[in-house]
Amino acid sequence: MADDLAGEVSADVVVVGAGPAGSSTAYHLASLGADVLLLDKAEFPRDKICGDGLTPAAVHELILMGVDTGSWTRNRGLTVIGGGHTVTMDWPDQKSLPGYGLTRARASLDETLARRAQAAGARLHEGVTVTGALTDASGRVTGVVARRGRGPHATEITARARFVVDAGGVAARLATSLGIEKAPSRPMGVAARAYFHSPRGDEEYMESHLELWSGAPGASDLLPGYGWIFPMGDGVVNVGLGSVSSTANATALPYKQVFEQWTANLPEEWGFTPDNRIGALRSAALPMSFNRTPHYACGLVLVGDAGGMVSPFNGEGIAPGLKAGRYAADCIAQALARPTRAGADRAMSAYPQMLRDEYGGYYQLGRIFVALIENPRIMRLCTYHGLPIPRLMTLVHKLLSDGYERSGGDIDDRLITALSKMVPAV
């Protein structure tokens, strides 16, 4: 489409950030007939720090967006390694989730999703930096101000809308500028990853390694987290690690040292040598357990990392972000049909409730899980004594990957659902 964004423009909804969460919101809104302006500060393709692994829950959302994943790299499940044990588990084929996962580099995934939203009718504009929110006398958000380009040739843009969606990632600059701060008591993770050429780049299973040491193995504590090896196809592997803290203090992880030590001790057949590395090791923060709320207030909607929607169990943010975008779009579409602000806000109150119903208890279980594995002795107990119990690992596999049925399902699904309802939702 013609890139004619300039001066003053208007739309039903402005979505700030065209990552998975923002593109999902824009796609579903456009599919429902809304006029959507989708803005991203970068130009595609652009990279993001991520493991590039897509669980069946994420695949489910991609299917609902009509994304053609036929040529993407599929995987059958997960191999978990730790404490001298190796356990391989297939993704279960369930009524709501497919029995396979995918890997896709974020540089490709994000552009695919943004173009999908554009094809559905969203007005996508790249290289546009949102610099602030427009508000009325009551404090309600009524649009954004933005800039394209830099220096004397920069173009100033004013975009007015009934609703603004902050899908701007962990920084959530728009929400922060309006005083919506993150809760420091919620878990925060840090992840680091690099790409390697590898003769095992086409393996059918992703790998998760539970032994990350803060120093030399045997002379230090196990870290609360895991290392991953995700085959990407075409002889390329995404290799990374993630660690988590029960509060927002995770950035102290010496990830470069831990990464170098861990990869140096992996089997040689992976080929994780300096000569095979593609680019630098890069890191990013992972905001977890709804660490920024409210998810809706006075015309502003938070989706994805901006709303702290990363799972504390495994650090996954793509599936929750895609689903939250779908939920937000459904609620915004209803709100747009209301003739009054009071009615629109009433319709939008369903959005945070949908998030709490879907993830509130589950994320609270995750907070308990993080608090437990922060204790190195408990982490060691889980690694050395939990892995050899197949029945337990079947349950844990569903729990950690958010791969359980919310309604019905087998005994494991019902147990996880019951536990998530027993704890207060975050």
QUIBEL-V103262 format. One record per backbone hydrogen bond with DSSP energy under -1.0 kcal/mol. CO is the residue of the C=O (numbers start at 1). NH is the residue of the N-H. Records with the same first field share a line. If there is no record, write none. Layout:
CO = NH / NH
This chain:
2 = 4
7 = 158
9 = 160
12 = 162 / 163
13 = 37
14 = 165
15 = 39
16 = 167
19 = 23
20 = 24
21 = 25
22 = 26
23 = 27
24 = 28
25 = 29
26 = 30
27 = 31
28 = 32
29 = 34
30 = 33
35 = 12 / 13
36 = 123
37 = 15
38 = 125
39 = 17
40 = 128
42 = 127
52 = 104
54 = 102
55 = 59
56 = 60
57 = 61
58 = 62
59 = 63
60 = 64
61 = 65
62 = 67
63 = 66
69 = 72
73 = 103
75 = 101
76 = 91
77 = 206
78 = 89
79 = 208
80 = 87
81 = 210
82 = 85
85 = 82
87 = 80
89 = 78
97 = 94
101 = 75
102 = 54
105 = 108 / 109
106 = 110
108 = 112
109 = 113
110 = 114
111 = 115
112 = 116
113 = 117
114 = 118
115 = 119
116 = 120
117 = 122
118 = 121
122 = 124
123 = 38
125 = 40
129 = 147
132 = 145
134 = 142
136 = 139
140 = 136
142 = 161
143 = 134
144 = 159
145 = 131 / 132
146 = 157
147 = 129
148 = 155
151 = 154
155 = 148
156 = 7
157 = 146
158 = 9
159 = 144
160 = 11
163 = 14
164 = 301
165 = 16
166 = 303
169 = 172
172 = 176
173 = 177
175 = 180
176 = 179
179 = 181
183 = 186
184 = 248
187 = 288
188 = 245
189 = 286
190 = 243
191 = 284
192 = 241
193 = 282
194 = 239
195 = 278
196 = 237
198 = 201
200 = 203
201 = 233
204 = 76
206 = 79
207 = 229
208 = 81
209 = 227
212 = 223
216 = 219
221 = 214
223 = 225
224 = 244
226 = 242
227 = 209
228 = 240
229 = 207
230 = 238
233 = 236
235 = 198
236 = 232
237 = 196
238 = 230
239 = 194
240 = 228
241 = 192
242 = 226
243 = 190
245 = 188
247 = 249
250 = 253
253 = 255
254 = 258
255 = 259
256 = 260
257 = 261
258 = 262
259 = 263
260 = 264
262 = 265
263 = 266
267 = 270
268 = 271
271 = 273
273 = 276
276 = 197
282 = 193
284 = 191
286 = 189
287 = 310
291 = 183
295 = 302
297 = 300
298 = 141
299 = 164
300 = 297
301 = 166
304 = 307 / 309
305 = 308
308 = 290
310 = 289
311 = 315
316 = 311
317 = 321
318 = 322
319 = 323
320 = 324
321 = 325
322 = 326
323 = 327
324 = 328
325 = 329
326 = 330
327 = 331
328 = 332
329 = 333
330 = 334
331 = 335
332 = 336
335 = 338
340 = 344
341 = 345
342 = 346
343 = 347
344 = 348
345 = 349
347 = 350
348 = 351
350 = 354
351 = 355
352 = 356
353 = 357
354 = 358
355 = 359
356 = 360
359 = 363
360 = 364 / 426
361 = 365
362 = 366
363 = 367
364 = 368
365 = 369
366 = 370
367 = 371
368 = 372
369 = 373
370 = 374
372 = 375
375 = 379
376 = 380
377 = 381
378 = 382
379 = 383
380 = 384
381 = 385
382 = 386
386 = 389
389 = 393
390 = 394
391 = 395
392 = 396
393 = 397
394 = 398
395 = 399
396 = 400
397 = 401
398 = 403
410 = 414
411 = 415
412 = 416
413 = 417
414 = 418
415 = 419
416 = 420
417 = 421
418 = 422
